[in-house]
Amino acid sequence: MKNPVSLFFKVLSTWNSLRRFEGVFSVGDASKNLRWILQPGRITEWELRRFIQRELEIKSLPDNVHEVTVKRLGLMFYWMGQICGGLGSGVLQETDPGHPHYYTTPPVRLHPSTVVLDVGTCDGLFAFRAIKQNQASQVICFEPSSRTADYLRKAAERNQVLSKITIEKSAVGRVSQEVFFTDGDIPEANHVVAEALPGAVKTPQVSLDDYCRDHGLRLKHTDLIKVDAEGADVDVIKGAEQLIREYAPQIGVTTYHNPAHAAELITYLRSIQPRYQLRLKGFFLWGGDWVPRPVLLQAALPEAAG
């Protein structure tokens, strides 16, 4: 059972341990959506379902697929699985700049010429928003799930952005190789697994260094590597070491899948690109262990704002 007092002190302890990274995790950023951790889960679920009712139009299709329209963005996407708070949370993080999972707050700033490497594209809402709001010229979407990738393509066509989106049916990691991948009950639960578990299929994996080299892609400091890789986030970033050293692209990477990831990524990025301005945001509970984890780490050169 959730104990808000105990959770508050766990958050405080985790935040205090990360203060050694000077200027990265402010009090304000640590407090974003803190009440969602402390309040009962049923209240959070109720709030998210109210958000769904208010902000989304949903049309149910066969095979437990739903056509979802985000009214304030004028964009649609396909959602596979049950309608739950996870759907509301996924949309909220793309519509509310105050949400800790929102990728494009300072120091990250997108430009009409920005190229985005979108690792773990999922339903595609971030990619569609970036193109429609003229914040990117191209988004390269890495989505290992064939089913999710197929619906992603359909949604890109419906949103009239397919010409600016490239869909790669591939996982992304530290090295290029074959891996096992499994689809979850909802798109956000799709992930790479370490072995051939029931339902897992072999799929190609590529490192971003290899992908950009093979495709002749030279990133700029105004381009963006966006990562939500369901636990493989550190491996994705370490597979882009050459890109980060040479070109210092902007980065937005989730850190909540593993309690150690925030500190590990901050240390790693500072070691290979010390010019980065870093920002850590929010706390989240994940996996049912009642361990608060920071949500998102952003990195960018100061001149990326120009």
Contacts in CASP RR format, 6 or more apart in sequence:
PFRMAT RR
TARGET T0000
AUTHOR 0000-0000-0000
METHOD contacts of the structure
MODEL  1
MKNPVSLFFKVLSTWNSLRRFEGVFSVGDASKNLRWILQPGRITEWELRR
FIQRELEIKSLPDNVHEVTVKRLGLMFYWMGQICGGLGSGVLQETDPGHP
HYYTTPPVRLHPSTVVLDVGTCDGLFAFRAIKQNQASQVICFEPSSRTAD
YLRKAAERNQVLSKITIEKSAVGRVSQEVFFTDGDIPEANHVVAEALPGA
VKTPQVSLDDYCRDHGLRLKHTDLIKVDAEGADVDVIKGAEQLIREYAPQ
IGVTTYHNPAHAAELITYLRSIQPRYQLRLKGFFLWGGDWVPRPVLLQAA
LPEAAG
2 40 0 8 1.000
2 41 0 8 1.000
2 290 0 8 1.000
4 38 0 8 1.000
4 39 0 8 1.000
6 290 0 8 1.000
7 37 0 8 1.000
7 38 0 8 1.000
7 285 0 8 1.000
7 290 0 8 1.000
7 292 0 8 1.000
8 38 0 8 1.000
10 290 0 8 1.000
10 291 0 8 1.000
10 292 0 8 1.000
11 30 0 8 1.000
11 34 0 8 1.000
11 37 0 8 1.000
11 283 0 8 1.000
11 292 0 8 1.000
14 259 0 8 1.000
14 283 0 8 1.000
14 292 0 8 1.000
14 293 0 8 1.000
14 294 0 8 1.000
15 25 0 8 1.000
15 27 0 8 1.000
15 30 0 8 1.000
15 283 0 8 1.000
17 263 0 8 1.000
18 24 0 8 1.000
18 25 0 8 1.000
18 262 0 8 1.000
18 263 0 8 1.000
18 266 0 8 1.000
18 280 0 8 1.000
18 294 0 8 1.000
19 25 0 8 1.000
21 263 0 8 1.000
21 266 0 8 1.000
21 270 0 8 1.000
21 278 0 8 1.000
21 280 0 8 1.000
23 278 0 8 1.000
24 266 0 8 1.000
24 278 0 8 1.000
24 279 0 8 1.000
24 280 0 8 1.000
25 279 0 8 1.000
25 280 0 8 1.000
25 294 0 8 1.000
29 100 0 8 1.000
29 279 0 8 1.000
29 280 0 8 1.000
29 281 0 8 1.000
29 282 0 8 1.000
30 280 0 8 1.000
30 282 0 8 1.000
30 283 0 8 1.000
30 294 0 8 1.000
31 282 0 8 1.000
32 98 0 8 1.000
32 99 0 8 1.000
32 100 0 8 1.000
32 281 0 8 1.000
32 282 0 8 1.000
32 283 0 8 1.000
32 295 0 8 1.000
33 99 0 8 1.000
33 100 0 8 1.000
33 282 0 8 1.000
33 283 0 8 1.000
33 284 0 8 1.000
34 282 0 8 1.000
34 283 0 8 1.000
36 44 0 8 1.000
37 283 0 8 1.000
37 284 0 8 1.000
37 285 0 8 1.000
37 292 0 8 1.000
44 85 0 8 1.000
45 84 0 8 1.000
45 85 0 8 1.000
48 84 0 8 1.000
48 85 0 8 1.000
48 86 0 8 1.000
48 87 0 8 1.000
48 88 0 8 1.000
48 89 0 8 1.000
48 92 0 8 1.000
49 85 0 8 1.000
49 88 0 8 1.000
51 88 0 8 1.000
51 91 0 8 1.000
51 92 0 8 1.000
52 58 0 8 1.000
52 83 0 8 1.000
52 85 0 8 1.000
52 87 0 8 1.000
52 88 0 8 1.000
52 91 0 8 1.000
55 70 0 8 1.000
55 71 0 8 1.000
55 72 0 8 1.000
55 91 0 8 1.000
55 95 0 8 1.000
56 68 0 8 1.000
56 69 0 8 1.000
56 70 0 8 1.000
56 71 0 8 1.000
56 87 0 8 1.000
56 88 0 8 1.000
56 91 0 8 1.000
57 68 0 8 1.000
57 69 0 8 1.000
57 71 0 8 1.000
58 66 0 8 1.000
58 67 0 8 1.000
58 68 0 8 1.000
58 69 0 8 1.000
58 79 0 8 1.000
58 83 0 8 1.000
59 66 0 8 1.000
59 67 0 8 1.000
60 66 0 8 1.000
60 67 0 8 1.000
61 67 0 8 1.000
61 78 0 8 1.000
63 80 0 8 1.000
64 80 0 8 1.000
64 81 0 8 1.000
64 82 0 8 1.000
65 78 0 8 1.000
65 79 0 8 1.000
65 80 0 8 1.000
65 81 0 8 1.000
65 151 0 8 1.000
66 78 0 8 1.000
66 79 0 8 1.000
66 80 0 8 1.000
66 81 0 8 1.000
66 83 0 8 1.000
67 76 0 8 1.000
67 78 0 8 1.000
68 76 0 8 1.000
68 77 0 8 1.000
68 78 0 8 1.000
68 79 0 8 1.000
68 87 0 8 1.000
68 91 0 8 1.000
68 123 0 8 1.000
69 75 0 8 1.000
69 76 0 8 1.000
70 76 0 8 1.000
70 77 0 8 1.000
70 91 0 8 1.000
70 94 0 8 1.000
70 95 0 8 1.000
70 125 0 8 1.000
72 95 0 8 1.000
73 94 0 8 1.000
73 95 0 8 1.000
73 125 0 8 1.000
73 128 0 8 1.000
73 129 0 8 1.000
73 132 0 8 1.000
74 132 0 8 1.000
75 125 0 8 1.000
75 128 0 8 1.000
75 129 0 8 1.000
75 132 0 8 1.000
75 159 0 8 1.000
76 155 0 8 1.000
76 158 0 8 1.000
76 159 0 8 1.000
77 123 0 8 1.000
77 124 0 8 1.000
77 125 0 8 1.000
77 128 0 8 1.000
77 155 0 8 1.000
78 123 0 8 1.000
78 151 0 8 1.000
78 152 0 8 1.000
78 154 0 8 1.000
78 155 0 8 1.000
79 87 0 8 1.000
79 123 0 8 1.000
79 186 0 8 1.000
79 187 0 8 1.000
80 147 0 8 1.000
80 148 0 8 1.000
80 151 0 8 1.000
80 186 0 8 1.000
80 187 0 8 1.000
81 185 0 8 1.000
81 186 0 8 1.000
81 187 0 8 1.000
82 185 0 8 1.000
82 186 0 8 1.000
84 186 0 8 1.000
86 186 0 8 1.000
86 188 0 8 1.000
87 186 0 8 1.000
89 101 0 8 1.000
90 101 0 8 1.000
90 125 0 8 1.000
90 188 0 8 1.000
91 125 0 8 1.000
92 99 0 8 1.000
93 99 0 8 1.000
93 101 0 8 1.000
93 102 0 8 1.000
94 102 0 8 1.000
94 125 0 8 1.000
94 126 0 8 1.000
94 129 0 8 1.000
96 102 0 8 1.000
97 104 0 8 1.000
97 105 0 8 1.000
98 105 0 8 1.000
100 281 0 8 1.000
100 282 0 8 1.000
100 283 0 8 1.000
100 284 0 8 1.000
100 295 0 8 1.000
100 296 0 8 1.000
101 254 0 8 1.000
101 281 0 8 1.000
101 295 0 8 1.000
101 296 0 8 1.000
102 296 0 8 1.000
103 126 0 8 1.000
103 224 0 8 1.000
103 226 0 8 1.000
103 252 0 8 1.000
103 296 0 8 1.000
103 298 0 8 1.000
104 110 0 8 1.000
104 130 0 8 1.000
104 135 0 8 1.000
105 279 0 8 1.000
105 281 0 8 1.000
105 298 0 8 1.000
106 279 0 8 1.000
106 305 0 8 1.000
107 250 0 8 1.000
107 277 0 8 1.000
107 278 0 8 1.000
107 279 0 8 1.000
107 298 0 8 1.000
107 299 0 8 1.000
107 300 0 8 1.000
107 302 0 8 1.000
107 304 0 8 1.000
107 305 0 8 1.000
108 224 0 8 1.000
108 250 0 8 1.000
108 251 0 8 1.000
108 252 0 8 1.000
108 298 0 8 1.000
108 299 0 8 1.000
108 300 0 8 1.000
108 304 0 8 1.000
109 222 0 8 1.000
109 250 0 8 1.000
109 300 0 8 1.000
109 304 0 8 1.000
109 305 0 8 1.000
109 306 0 8 1.000
110 116 0 8 1.000
110 130 0 8 1.000
110 135 0 8 1.000
110 136 0 8 1.000
110 222 0 8 1.000
110 224 0 8 1.000
111 135 0 8 1.000
111 222 0 8 1.000
112 134 0 8 1.000
112 135 0 8 1.000
112 136 0 8 1.000
112 137 0 8 1.000
113 137 0 8 1.000
113 222 0 8 1.000
114 130 0 8 1.000
114 135 0 8 1.000
114 136 0 8 1.000
114 137 0 8 1.000
114 222 0 8 1.000
114 223 0 8 1.000
114 224 0 8 1.000
115 136 0 8 1.000
115 137 0 8 1.000
115 138 0 8 1.000
115 139 0 8 1.000
115 140 0 8 1.000
115 217 0 8 1.000
115 219 0 8 1.000
115 220 0 8 1.000
115 223 0 8 1.000
115 224 0 8 1.000
116 127 0 8 1.000
116 130 0 8 1.000
116 136 0 8 1.000
116 138 0 8 1.000
116 139 0 8 1.000
116 140 0 8 1.000
116 223 0 8 1.000
116 224 0 8 1.000
116 225 0 8 1.000
116 226 0 8 1.000
117 140 0 8 1.000
117 142 0 8 1.000
117 208 0 8 1.000
117 211 0 8 1.000
117 219 0 8 1.000
117 223 0 8 1.000
117 224 0 8 1.000
117 225 0 8 1.000
117 226 0 8 1.000
117 249 0 8 1.000
118 124 0 8 1.000
118 126 0 8 1.000
118 127 0 8 1.000
118 139 0 8 1.000
118 140 0 8 1.000
118 141 0 8 1.000
118 142 0 8 1.000
118 226 0 8 1.000
119 142 0 8 1.000
119 172 0 8 1.000
119 208 0 8 1.000
119 225 0 8 1.000
119 226 0 8 1.000
119 227 0 8 1.000
119 228 0 8 1.000
119 229 0 8 1.000
119 236 0 8 1.000
120 141 0 8 1.000
120 142 0 8 1.000
120 143 0 8 1.000
120 172 0 8 1.000
120 227 0 8 1.000
120 228 0 8 1.000
120 229 0 8 1.000
120 230 0 8 1.000
121 127 0 8 1.000
121 141 0 8 1.000
121 142 0 8 1.000
121 143 0 8 1.000
121 148 0 8 1.000
121 152 0 8 1.000
121 167 0 8 1.000
122 143 0 8 1.000
122 148 0 8 1.000
122 187 0 8 1.000
122 188 0 8 1.000
122 190 0 8 1.000
122 228 0 8 1.000
123 148 0 8 1.000
123 151 0 8 1.000
123 152 0 8 1.000
123 155 0 8 1.000
123 187 0 8 1.000
124 141 0 8 1.000
124 152 0 8 1.000
124 155 0 8 1.000
124 156 0 8 1.000
126 226 0 8 1.000
127 139 0 8 1.000
127 141 0 8 1.000
127 156 0 8 1.000
127 161 0 8 1.000
127 165 0 8 1.000
128 155 0 8 1.000
128 156 0 8 1.000
128 159 0 8 1.000
128 161 0 8 1.000
129 135 0 8 1.000
130 136 0 8 1.000
130 139 0 8 1.000
131 139 0 8 1.000
131 159 0 8 1.000
131 161 0 8 1.000
131 164 0 8 1.000
131 165 0 8 1.000
132 159 0 8 1.000
132 161 0 8 1.000
136 164 0 8 1.000
136 224 0 8 1.000
137 164 0 8 1.000
138 164 0 8 1.000
138 165 0 8 1.000
138 166 0 8 1.000
139 164 0 8 1.000
139 165 0 8 1.000
139 166 0 8 1.000
140 165 0 8 1.000
140 166 0 8 1.000
140 168 0 8 1.000
141 149 0 8 1.000
141 152 0 8 1.000
141 165 0 8 1.000
141 166 0 8 1.000
141 167 0 8 1.000
141 168 0 8 1.000
142 168 0 8 1.000
142 170 0 8 1.000
142 171 0 8 1.000
142 172 0 8 1.000
142 206 0 8 1.000
143 149 0 8 1.000
143 152 0 8 1.000
143 167 0 8 1.000
143 168 0 8 1.000
143 169 0 8 1.000
144 169 0 8 1.000
144 170 0 8 1.000
144 171 0 8 1.000
144 181 0 8 1.000
144 190 0 8 1.000
144 192 0 8 1.000
144 203 0 8 1.000
144 205 0 8 1.000
145 181 0 8 1.000
145 183 0 8 1.000
145 187 0 8 1.000
145 190 0 8 1.000
146 169 0 8 1.000
147 183 0 8 1.000
148 183 0 8 1.000
148 187 0 8 1.000
148 190 0 8 1.000
149 167 0 8 1.000
149 169 0 8 1.000
152 167 0 8 1.000
153 162 0 8 1.000
153 167 0 8 1.000
156 162 0 8 1.000
156 165 0 8 1.000
156 167 0 8 1.000
168 206 0 8 1.000
168 211 0 8 1.000
169 203 0 8 1.000
169 204 0 8 1.000
170 203 0 8 1.000
170 204 0 8 1.000
170 205 0 8 1.000
170 206 0 8 1.000
171 179 0 8 1.000
171 181 0 8 1.000
171 192 0 8 1.000
171 203 0 8 1.000
171 204 0 8 1.000
171 205 0 8 1.000
171 206 0 8 1.000
171 232 0 8 1.000
172 205 0 8 1.000
172 206 0 8 1.000
172 207 0 8 1.000
172 208 0 8 1.000
172 211 0 8 1.000
172 227 0 8 1.000
172 229 0 8 1.000
172 232 0 8 1.000
172 236 0 8 1.000
173 205 0 8 1.000
173 206 0 8 1.000
173 207 0 8 1.000
173 208 0 8 1.000
173 229 0 8 1.000
173 232 0 8 1.000
173 235 0 8 1.000
173 236 0 8 1.000
173 238 0 8 1.000
173 239 0 8 1.000
174 207 0 8 1.000
174 235 0 8 1.000
174 236 0 8 1.000
174 238 0 8 1.000
174 239 0 8 1.000
175 205 0 8 1.000
175 207 0 8 1.000
175 239 0 8 1.000
176 204 0 8 1.000
176 205 0 8 1.000
176 206 0 8 1.000
176 207 0 8 1.000
176 210 0 8 1.000
177 205 0 8 1.000
178 202 0 8 1.000
178 203 0 8 1.000
178 204 0 8 1.000
178 205 0 8 1.000
179 192 0 8 1.000
179 193 0 8 1.000
179 202 0 8 1.000
179 203 0 8 1.000
179 204 0 8 1.000
179 205 0 8 1.000
180 192 0 8 1.000
180 193 0 8 1.000
180 194 0 8 1.000
180 195 0 8 1.000
180 196 0 8 1.000
180 197 0 8 1.000
180 200 0 8 1.000
180 201 0 8 1.000
180 202 0 8 1.000
180 203 0 8 1.000
181 190 0 8 1.000
181 191 0 8 1.000
181 192 0 8 1.000
181 193 0 8 1.000
181 200 0 8 1.000
181 201 0 8 1.000
181 202 0 8 1.000
181 203 0 8 1.000
182 190 0 8 1.000
182 191 0 8 1.000
182 193 0 8 1.000
182 197 0 8 1.000
182 199 0 8 1.000
182 200 0 8 1.000
182 201 0 8 1.000
183 189 0 8 1.000
183 190 0 8 1.000
184 190 0 8 1.000
184 191 0 8 1.000
188 230 0 8 1.000
189 230 0 8 1.000
190 230 0 8 1.000
191 229 0 8 1.000
191 230 0 8 1.000
191 231 0 8 1.000
191 232 0 8 1.000
192 205 0 8 1.000
192 229 0 8 1.000
192 230 0 8 1.000
192 232 0 8 1.000
193 200 0 8 1.000
196 202 0 8 1.000
207 239 0 8 1.000
207 240 0 8 1.000
208 225 0 8 1.000
208 236 0 8 1.000
208 239 0 8 1.000
208 240 0 8 1.000
208 243 0 8 1.000
209 239 0 8 1.000
209 240 0 8 1.000
209 241 0 8 1.000
209 242 0 8 1.000
209 243 0 8 1.000
211 217 0 8 1.000
212 218 0 8 1.000
212 219 0 8 1.000
212 243 0 8 1.000
218 247 0 8 1.000
219 225 0 8 1.000
219 243 0 8 1.000
219 247 0 8 1.000
219 249 0 8 1.000
220 247 0 8 1.000
220 249 0 8 1.000
221 247 0 8 1.000
221 248 0 8 1.000
221 249 0 8 1.000
221 250 0 8 1.000
221 300 0 8 1.000
221 301 0 8 1.000
221 303 0 8 1.000
221 304 0 8 1.000
222 249 0 8 1.000
222 250 0 8 1.000
222 304 0 8 1.000
223 247 0 8 1.000
223 249 0 8 1.000
223 250 0 8 1.000
224 249 0 8 1.000
224 250 0 8 1.000
224 251 0 8 1.000
224 252 0 8 1.000
225 236 0 8 1.000
225 237 0 8 1.000
225 240 0 8 1.000
225 243 0 8 1.000
225 249 0 8 1.000
225 250 0 8 1.000
225 251 0 8 1.000
225 252 0 8 1.000
225 253 0 8 1.000
226 251 0 8 1.000
226 252 0 8 1.000
226 253 0 8 1.000
227 233 0 8 1.000
227 236 0 8 1.000
227 237 0 8 1.000
227 251 0 8 1.000
227 252 0 8 1.000
227 253 0 8 1.000
227 254 0 8 1.000
228 253 0 8 1.000
228 254 0 8 1.000
229 235 0 8 1.000
229 236 0 8 1.000
229 254 0 8 1.000
229 257 0 8 1.000
230 257 0 8 1.000
231 254 0 8 1.000
231 257 0 8 1.000
231 258 0 8 1.000
231 261 0 8 1.000
233 253 0 8 1.000
233 254 0 8 1.000
233 255 0 8 1.000
233 257 0 8 1.000
233 258 0 8 1.000
233 261 0 8 1.000
233 265 0 8 1.000
234 258 0 8 1.000
234 261 0 8 1.000
234 264 0 8 1.000
234 265 0 8 1.000
234 268 0 8 1.000
236 253 0 8 1.000
237 244 0 8 1.000
237 251 0 8 1.000
237 253 0 8 1.000
237 265 0 8 1.000
237 268 0 8 1.000
237 269 0 8 1.000
238 268 0 8 1.000
241 272 0 8 1.000
243 249 0 8 1.000
244 251 0 8 1.000
244 269 0 8 1.000
244 272 0 8 1.000
244 273 0 8 1.000
245 272 0 8 1.000
245 273 0 8 1.000
248 273 0 8 1.000
248 275 0 8 1.000
248 276 0 8 1.000
248 301 0 8 1.000
250 298 0 8 1.000
250 299 0 8 1.000
250 300 0 8 1.000
250 301 0 8 1.000
250 304 0 8 1.000
251 269 0 8 1.000
251 276 0 8 1.000
251 297 0 8 1.000
251 298 0 8 1.000
251 299 0 8 1.000
251 300 0 8 1.000
252 296 0 8 1.000
252 297 0 8 1.000
252 298 0 8 1.000
252 299 0 8 1.000
253 265 0 8 1.000
253 296 0 8 1.000
253 297 0 8 1.000
254 295 0 8 1.000
254 296 0 8 1.000
254 297 0 8 1.000
255 261 0 8 1.000
255 262 0 8 1.000
255 265 0 8 1.000
255 280 0 8 1.000
255 293 0 8 1.000
255 294 0 8 1.000
255 295 0 8 1.000
255 296 0 8 1.000
255 297 0 8 1.000
256 284 0 8 1.000
256 286 0 8 1.000
256 293 0 8 1.000
256 294 0 8 1.000
256 295 0 8 1.000
256 296 0 8 1.000
257 286 0 8 1.000
257 293 0 8 1.000
258 293 0 8 1.000
259 291 0 8 1.000
259 293 0 8 1.000
261 293 0 8 1.000
262 280 0 8 1.000
262 293 0 8 1.000
262 294 0 8 1.000
262 297 0 8 1.000
265 297 0 8 1.000
266 278 0 8 1.000
266 280 0 8 1.000
266 297 0 8 1.000
269 276 0 8 1.000
269 278 0 8 1.000
269 297 0 8 1.000
269 299 0 8 1.000
270 276 0 8 1.000
270 278 0 8 1.000
273 299 0 8 1.000
275 301 0 8 1.000
275 302 0 8 1.000
276 299 0 8 1.000
276 300 0 8 1.000
276 301 0 8 1.000
277 299 0 8 1.000
277 300 0 8 1.000
277 301 0 8 1.000
277 302 0 8 1.000
278 297 0 8 1.000
278 298 0 8 1.000
278 299 0 8 1.000
279 297 0 8 1.000
279 298 0 8 1.000
279 299 0 8 1.000
280 294 0 8 1.000
280 296 0 8 1.000
280 297 0 8 1.000
280 298 0 8 1.000
281 294 0 8 1.000
281 295 0 8 1.000
281 296 0 8 1.000
281 297 0 8 1.000
281 298 0 8 1.000
282 294 0 8 1.000
282 295 0 8 1.000
282 296 0 8 1.000
283 292 0 8 1.000
283 293 0 8 1.000
283 294 0 8 1.000
283 295 0 8 1.000
284 292 0 8 1.000
284 293 0 8 1.000
284 294 0 8 1.000
284 295 0 8 1.000
285 291 0 8 1.000
285 292 0 8 1.000
285 293 0 8 1.000
286 293 0 8 1.000
END
